[in-house]
Amino acid sequence: MHDKYLSIDLSEEEKDQLDQIMTKRNPAITPSAAVTRINTLTGATIDSLIDINVILGSNDRAKYELNASRVRQCLKNTFADVFEKFASMQEKYEEYFLRA
């Protein structure tokens, strides 16, 4: 028999579960703490990302998905947001940027 196919992408339901963990717990949780179930700051046990999907077992993938969750929840700026803010500041303070 063939094993169940593991998708490399999270489903919408799994993304919702990840977002709930981020809002229930500390939004600044580190990938290693999220994978190992131990909050490095407090020593308390927390929900593991592996319970959502086994592909979140590596620190790199956990870091990627945690950052994506922060962006979805507007807890983190994207590069586009930063450039838009810089452009608006440049328009507002035009002479300042020419002199700096």
Secondary structure, DSSP 8 states (H G I E B T S, - for coil): -------SS--HHHHHHHHHHHHHS-TT--HHHHHHSB-TTT--B---GGGT-GGGGSHHHHHHHHHHHHHHTTSS--HHHHHHHHHHHHHHTHHHHHH-
